[in-house]
Amino acid sequence: MIAIDNSILTSTQTCSTQVALRYVLGLAASEDGGPQRAGSAAHAAWAVWFRTNGDVPAALAAFDAEYKVWATEHIDDPEDRLSYENVHAIMTQWFTIHTPASLPVHVPPSLVEVGFAVPLDGDFVFVGRMDALGQTESGAWQLVEHKAQPLTAQILTPKGFLAMGSVQRGTLVLGQDGRPYPVLEVYPRGILDAYRVRLSDGGETMCSADHVWTVVNRRGRRHSLTTAQLAQRCHPHAETLCVPVPTAARFEPAEPSQLDGYVLGALLGDGHFASSNIQLSIGVREQAEQIERLQPLLPPGDTIRKAGGKNFSWSISGKHTLAAIRSLGLAGTRSWSKFVPSRYKYGTVTERLGVLQGLLDTDGNVYQGYISYTTVSERLGQDVVDLVRSLGGTARMRKRWGTKRLAYHVSIRGSAFEPFRLSTKRAGLRPLVRREARVVSSVEWIGMAEMQCIRTAAPGGLYITDDYIVTHNSTGNLDDKWRRTHRAAAQ
């Protein structure tokens, strides 16, 4: 890999030559036209100069040939003529001062502070910042896009969330389609500015300023924007931009389930977990259908029977359901301390949907077609949000004061799954007029953080991070056109 670095700049004999070289580098990243053509011609000259071990006439001839390919019709423009003459003079001085043997050919820790990469030809490329470089398993260098998240960011895997700092090459992460894909490369980025990206449903994550986002406007048009660009668009009069909603996540539980998902959800909603028994309070209106649905799903030998003289009081007899509740850490929990065990939060799609349906059939509501869930357990409320998002829906939790305690109200939208099993509640559903949307609501700088970026095999370069937010991975090169026509040579 041949790279212009600080040691090359400081090895020049005059300050003016250093300034001139920075000028040449700037031209190559400028707008299309004479200045950029002059910069590209300079790169062609450098390539020939290195290949021919310092043949100055051949290098300058390559410069003229590359420039004149474009300049045939434009060389009379005064700005183009100035660019040509300035850069030609700079290259002549450069080749007079140096020989290829005098220059470093390794990639140093610090490169010049420009943010671009331009190919010379099939084997050489001048690169900008060091964090634009990464090595493949074969040892070859390649360019990577500047995307990164803090090491504390949570990345979704088939087993649940994993801290970005623990992600390694070969780790399986979930793509937007909910399927697992291996991490192909991990690129440490060091300490960078960290920005918090918040969504309209309360979801949030952190990333670098140049992290890339795929967003969709209300008309369905897709954009690829950096965090910095998103920040500029977050104002009251900007168009609405949404991040994609992921497909249902395909988790791979490490152990078999102890209870049917629907049974667990119904018990979390209507159950009271005493040390020696399980009591249920089932409303009279749904009582018959609820009992009819629950009984076949209980472990063999367990049954639901009437408890006492109250119309709504029931209990589960048998030892298996109670043993499962104890094993899951739910025994003794009260209405304000209930939660969905991790085994079920990251269970199969069928299990997670069953838990959600059990919760919504008991403590959920449908009003004018809109679905909501209310609980006095903050943890359980957040678990419901996670279940909905993991199934391809959207959810937002808000706090409200109830009669005795602070209650947590979850608003739910989901066309990818059936939220209820009880017919009385399913009857109140209406087709969604609008699709689920997660609108970018704010982007703010929050400080500095150590970061890294990953490259996965997921289609579209998308993976799932905190709060089931879909974001970009690093793709390996600056763009598809560059990837098709150029390669970065191994040093």
C-alpha positions in Angstrom: 0.0 0.0 0.0 1.5 3.4 -1.0 0.1 6.2 1.2 0.9 9.8 1.5 1.6 10.3 5.2 2.9 12.9 7.6 6.5 11.6 7.4 6.4 12.2 3.6 5.2 15.7 4.1 7.8 16.5 6.8 10.6 15.1 4.6 10.1 17.8 2.0 12.7 20.5 1.9 10.5 23.5 1.9 7.2 24.5 3.6 5.8 25.6 0.3 6.2 22.0 -1.1 4.2 20.7 1.9 1.5 23.2 1.2 1.5 22.3 -2.4 1.1 18.7 -1.7 -1.9 19.3 0.5 -3.3 21.4 -2.3 -2.9 18.5 -4.7 -4.7 16.2 -2.3 -7.5 18.7 -1.9 -7.9 18.9 -5.7 -8.5 15.2 -5.9 -11.5 15.5 -3.5 -12.9 18.6 -5.1 -15.9 19.0 -7.4 -15.7 17.4 -10.8 -13.8 19.5 -13.4 -10.3 20.8 -14.1 -9.1 20.9 -10.5 -10.2 17.3 -9.8 -8.8 16.1 -13.1 -5.4 17.7 -12.2 -5.5 15.8 -8.9 -6.3 12.5 -10.6 -3.5 13.2 -13.1 -1.1 13.7 -10.2 -2.1 10.3 -8.8 -1.4 8.7 -12.2 2.0 10.3 -12.2 2.9 9.1 -8.7 1.9 5.5 -9.7 4.2 5.5 -12.7 6.9 7.1 -10.7 6.8 4.3 -8.1 6.5 1.6 -10.7 9.5 2.8 -12.7 11.6 3.4 -9.7 11.8 7.1 -10.2 11.5 7.7 -13.9 10.6 11.4 -13.9 9.9 11.8 -17.7 7.6 8.8 -17.7 5.8 10.1 -14.6 5.2 13.5 -16.1 4.2 12.0 -19.4 1.6 10.0 -17.5 0.4 13.2 -15.8 0.0 14.9 -19.2 -1.8 11.9 -20.7 -4.3 11.6 -17.8 -5.0 15.3 -17.8 -5.4 15.6 -21.6 -7.9 12.8 -21.7 -10.3 15.3 -20.1 -8.7 18.6 -21.1 -9.1 18.3 -24.9 -12.2 20.4 -24.9 -11.6 22.3 -21.6 -7.9 23.3 -21.6 -8.7 26.9 -22.7 -10.6 27.5 -19.5 -8.4 29.8 -17.3 -9.1 27.9 -14.1 -8.3 24.5 -15.8 -5.1 25.9 -17.2 -4.1 27.2 -13.8 -4.8 23.9 -12.2 -2.8 22.1 -14.8 0.2 24.4 -14.6 0.2 24.5 -10.8 0.0 20.8 -10.2 2.5 20.0 -13.1 5.0 22.3 -11.4 4.4 20.7 -8.0 4.9 17.2 -9.4 8.1 18.3 -11.2 9.5 19.6 -7.9 8.4 16.6 -6.0 10.1 14.1 -8.3 13.3 16.2 -8.3 13.5 16.1 -4.5 12.7 12.5 -3.8 13.4 9.0 -4.9 11.0 6.0 -4.3 13.6 4.4 -2.0 13.6 7.4 0.3 9.9 7.2 1.0 8.1 4.9 3.5 5.9 2.2 2.0 4.3 1.1 5.2 1.0 2.3 6.6 2.0 4.6 9.6 -0.1 5.2 12.7 -1.1 8.7 11.5 -2.1 9.8 8.0 -2.8 13.3 6.7 -6.0 14.7 8.0 -8.1 14.5 4.8 -11.2 12.4 4.5 -11.1 10.8 1.0 -9.7 7.9 -0.9 -8.9 8.0 -4.6 -7.6 5.0 -6.7 -4.4 5.5 -8.7 -4.9 2.4 -10.9 -5.4 -1.3 -10.3 -2.8 -1.6 -7.6 -2.2 1.8 -5.9 -4.5 4.0 -3.9 -3.9 7.2 -1.9 -5.9 7.1 1.3 -6.9 9.6 4.0 -7.4 8.9 7.6 -6.0 5.8 9.2 -9.4 4.7 10.4 -10.4 4.2 6.8 -8.2 1.1 6.6 -8.9 -2.4 7.6 -7.2 -5.8 6.9 -8.9 -8.9 5.6 -8.0 -12.4 6.8 -5.5 -12.7 4.0 -3.7 -9.6 5.2 -4.8 -7.4 2.3 -5.7 -3.8 3.1 -9.0 -2.4 2.1 -11.0 0.8 2.6 -13.9 0.9 5.0 -16.6 3.4 5.4 -16.5 5.5 8.6 -19.3 4.0 10.6 -19.1 3.3 14.3 -20.9 2.7 17.6 -19.7 2.8 21.2 -18.4 -0.4 22.7 -21.4 -0.2 25.1 -23.9 -0.2 22.3 -26.1 -3.4 22.3 -26.1 -5.5 19.1 -28.8 -8.1 18.5 -27.7 -11.7 18.1 -29.6 -15.0 18.0 -29.1 -15.3 21.8 -30.2 -11.7 22.6 -28.3 -8.5 22.9 -24.5 -8.4 23.1 -22.2 -5.3 23.8 -20.5 -4.0 20.7 -17.2 -4.3 22.5 -17.7 -8.1 22.8 -18.5 -8.6 19.1 -15.7 -10.4 17.2 -15.1 -11.7 13.8 -17.5 -14.7 13.3 -20.1 -13.5 15.8 -23.6 -13.9 14.5 -25.7 -10.8 14.4 -29.3 -10.3 13.2 -30.0 -8.4 10.0 -33.1 -6.3 9.2 -34.8 -9.5 8.0 -34.4 -11.1 11.4 -31.9 -13.7 10.3 -28.4 -14.3 11.7 -25.3 -13.3 9.6 -21.7 -13.6 10.6 -19.5 -10.6 11.4 -16.8 -10.5 8.7 -14.6 -7.8 10.1 -14.2 -5.6 13.2 -12.6 -2.2 13.0 -11.5 -0.4 16.2 -12.1 3.4 15.7 -10.7 4.8 19.0 -12.2 7.7 20.9 -14.8 9.6 18.7 -17.6 12.2 19.2 -20.7 10.3 20.2 -24.2 11.3 19.2 -27.5 10.1 20.6 -30.2 9.3 17.9 -33.7 9.2 19.4 -36.8 7.9 17.7 -40.5 8.9 18.1 -41.3 5.7 20.0 -38.7 6.3 22.7 -36.0 4.1 21.2 -32.5 5.4 21.1 -28.9 4.5 20.3 -25.5 6.1 20.1 -23.1 6.3 17.2 -20.4 8.5 15.5 -21.0 11.6 13.4 -20.2 9.7 10.2 -22.2 6.6 11.0 -24.6 5.9 8.1 -28.4 5.5 8.3 -30.9 4.2 5.9 -34.0 6.2 6.3 -37.4 6.4 4.4 -39.6 9.4 4.0 -43.4 9.3 4.0 -43.5 8.7 0.2 -41.4 5.6 0.6 -38.2 7.1 -0.9 -35.0 5.7 0.7 -32.0 7.9 1.7 -28.6 7.1 3.1 -27.6 9.8 5.5 -24.8 10.2 8.0 -25.6 11.1 11.6 -24.4 14.6 11.0 -26.8 15.0 8.0 -29.6 13.6 10.1 -28.9 16.2 12.8 -29.3 18.9 10.2 -32.7 17.6 9.2 -34.1 17.3 12.7 -36.0 20.6 12.9 -39.8 21.4 13.0 -40.1 22.0 9.3 -38.1 19.1 8.0 -39.6 16.1 6.2 -40.3 13.1 8.3 -37.6 10.4 8.1 -38.1 6.9 9.5 -35.7 4.1 10.1 -36.9 0.7 8.8 -38.9 -1.6 11.1 -37.2 -5.0 11.3 -38.8 -8.3 10.5 -39.5 -10.7 13.5 -36.2 -11.7 15.0 -35.3 -15.4 14.8 -33.7 -16.2 18.1 -32.2 -19.5 19.0 -33.0 -20.5 22.6 -30.3 -22.5 24.3 -32.8 -24.6 26.4 -36.4 -25.9 26.0 -39.3 -23.9 27.3 -40.9 -24.9 30.6 -44.3 -23.4 29.9 -46.3 -22.6 26.9 -45.8 -18.9 25.9 -49.5 -18.1 26.1 -49.9 -19.6 29.5 -46.9 -17.6 30.8 -48.3 -14.4 29.4 -51.8 -15.0 30.9 -50.3 -15.8 34.3 -48.2 -12.6 34.2 -51.4 -10.7 33.5 -54.0 -12.4 35.7 -51.9 -14.6 38.0 -50.8 -14.2 41.7 -47.7 -16.2 42.4 -47.8 -17.4 46.1 -45.2 -19.6 47.5 -47.3 -22.7 47.3 -50.0 -22.1 44.6 -51.0 -20.0 41.6 -54.2 -17.9 41.7 -55.8 -16.3 38.7 -58.4 -13.5 38.5 -60.3 -13.9 35.2 -63.0 -11.5 34.2 -66.5 -13.0 33.9 -66.9 -11.8 30.3 -63.9 -13.7 29.0 -63.9 -16.4 31.6 -65.3 -19.3 29.6 -63.1 -18.7 26.5 -60.0 -18.0 28.6 -60.3 -21.3 30.5 -61.0 -23.2 27.3 -57.8 -21.8 25.8 -55.6 -22.3 28.8 -56.5 -25.8 29.9 -55.0 -27.7 26.8 -51.8 -25.7 27.1 -51.0 -26.5 30.7 -48.3 -29.1 31.5 -49.7 -32.7 31.6 -51.4 -33.3 35.0 -52.1 -29.7 35.8 -55.7 -28.3 35.6 -57.5 -25.0 36.2 -60.3 -25.2 38.8 -62.6 -22.8 40.7 -61.1 -21.3 43.8 -63.5 -20.2 46.6 -66.9 -18.7 46.0 -65.8 -15.7 44.0 -66.9 -15.7 40.3 -63.5 -14.5 39.0 -61.1 -16.5 41.3 -59.4 -19.6 39.8 -56.3 -21.6 40.7 -54.0 -24.0 38.9 -53.7 -27.4 40.6 -50.7 -29.7 39.9 -47.0 -29.2 40.5 -45.5 -28.6 37.0 -46.8 -25.0 36.4 -45.8 -23.9 39.9 -42.3 -25.5 39.5 -41.8 -23.7 36.3 -42.8 -20.3 37.9 -40.3 -20.9 40.6 -37.6 -21.9 38.2 -38.1 -18.8 36.1 -37.7 -16.6 39.2 -41.3 -15.4 39.3 -42.4 -17.0 42.5 -43.3 -14.3 45.0 -43.3 -11.4 42.5 -46.1 -8.9 42.8 -48.0 -6.9 40.2 -45.3 -4.1 40.4 -42.3 -6.5 40.1 -43.4 -9.0 37.4 -41.3 -9.4 34.3 -40.9 -11.6 31.2 -38.0 -14.1 31.8 -35.1 -13.8 29.3 -35.8 -17.3 28.1 -39.1 -16.1 26.7 -38.0 -12.6 25.7 -35.5 -14.2 23.4 -37.5 -17.3 22.6 -38.8 -18.5 19.2 -41.2 -16.3 17.3 -44.1 -18.6 18.3 -43.2 -18.5 22.0 -42.8 -14.7 22.0 -46.0 -14.2 20.2 -47.8 -16.5 22.7 -46.4 -14.5 25.6 -47.6 -11.2 24.1 -51.0 -12.6 23.3 -51.4 -13.9 26.8 -50.5 -10.5 28.2 -52.8 -8.6 25.9 -55.7 -11.0 26.4 -55.5 -10.3 30.1 -54.3 -6.7 30.6 -54.5 -5.4 27.0 -57.2 -3.2 25.5 -58.4 -2.3 22.1 -60.2 1.1 21.6 -61.3 2.4 18.2 -58.9 -0.1 16.6 -55.8 1.0 18.7 -54.0 -1.5 21.0 -52.7 -0.7 24.4 -51.3 -2.5 27.4 -51.2 -1.2 31.0 -49.2 -2.5 34.0 -47.8 -1.1 37.2 -44.5 -2.9 36.6 -42.0 -0.7 34.7 -39.9 -3.8 33.9 -42.9 -5.7 32.5 -44.0 -2.7 30.5 -40.6 -2.5 28.9 -40.6 -6.2 28.3 -43.9 -5.8 26.4 -42.3 -3.0 24.3 -39.4 -5.4 23.5 -41.7 -8.3 22.6 -43.6 -6.1 20.1 -40.5 -4.7 18.5 -38.9 -8.2 18.3 -42.0 -9.4 16.4 -41.9 -6.6 13.8 -44.2 -4.1 15.4 -43.8 -0.7 17.0 -44.5 0.2 20.6 -44.0 3.2 22.9 -44.3 3.3 26.7 -45.5 6.3 28.8 -45.9 6.8 32.5 -49.4 7.6 34.0 -50.5 7.9 37.5 -53.1 5.3 38.5 -55.3 5.1 41.5 -52.6 3.9 43.8 -49.4 3.5 41.8 -47.5 4.9 38.8 -48.8 2.9 35.8 -47.0 2.2 32.5 -49.1 2.5 29.4 -47.8 0.9 26.2 -49.2 1.9 22.8 -48.8 -0.9 20.2 -49.0 -1.0 16.4 -48.4 -4.3 14.6 -49.6 -5.6 11.3 -47.0 -8.4 11.2 -48.7 -10.5 14.0 -52.1 -11.2 15.5 -52.1 -9.4 19.0 -55.1 -11.2 20.6 -56.6 -14.7 20.8 -59.8 -13.8 22.7 -62.6 -13.2 20.2 -64.0 -10.3 22.3 -60.8 -8.4 21.8 -60.1 -9.4 18.2 -63.5 -8.0 17.3 -62.4 -4.5 18.2 -59.4 -4.5 15.8 -59.3 -2.5 12.6 -57.0 -2.7 9.7 -54.1 -0.3 10.1 -54.4 2.8 7.9 -50.7 3.6 8.1 -47.8 1.2 8.3 -45.6 1.1 11.4 -43.1 3.9 11.5 -40.1 4.8 13.7 -39.5 8.5 13.1 -36.1 10.1 13.8 -37.0 12.8 16.3 -33.7 14.1 17.5 -29.9 13.8 17.2 -27.6 15.4 19.8 -23.9 15.3 20.7 -23.4 13.7 24.1 -19.6 13.6 24.5 -16.8 11.2 23.6 -16.7 7.4 23.6 -14.5 4.6 22.4 -16.0 3.0 19.3 -15.7 0.4 16.7 -17.5 -0.6 13.5 -18.4 -4.0 12.2 -18.9 -5.5 8.7 -21.5 -8.2 8.4 -22.8 -10.5 5.6 -26.3 -9.1 6.1 -28.1 -8.1 2.9 -28.2 -4.3 2.5 -25.5 -3.8 5.1 -28.1 -3.5 7.9 -28.0 -4.9 11.5 -30.1 -4.3 14.6 -28.8 -2.4 17.6 -30.3 -0.9 20.8 -34.1 -0.9 21.1 -34.4 -3.0 17.9 -33.2 0.0 15.8 -32.0 -0.9 12.3 -28.7 0.7 11.3 -25.8 0.3 8.9 -22.7 -1.8 9.1 -19.5 -1.0 7.3 -19.4 -2.3 3.8 -15.7 -2.6 3.1 -15.2 0.0 0.4 -16.3 3.5 -0.2 -19.0 2.7 -2.8 -20.0 0.0 -5.3 -18.4 1.7 -8.3 -15.1 1.9 -6.5 -15.3 -1.8 -5.5 -16.1 -2.9 -9.0 -13.1 -1.1 -10.6 -10.3 -0.9 -8.1 -8.6 -2.7 -5.3 -6.2 -1.7 -2.5 -2.9 -3.5 -2.9 -1.4 -5.4 0.0 1.6 -3.5 1.3 
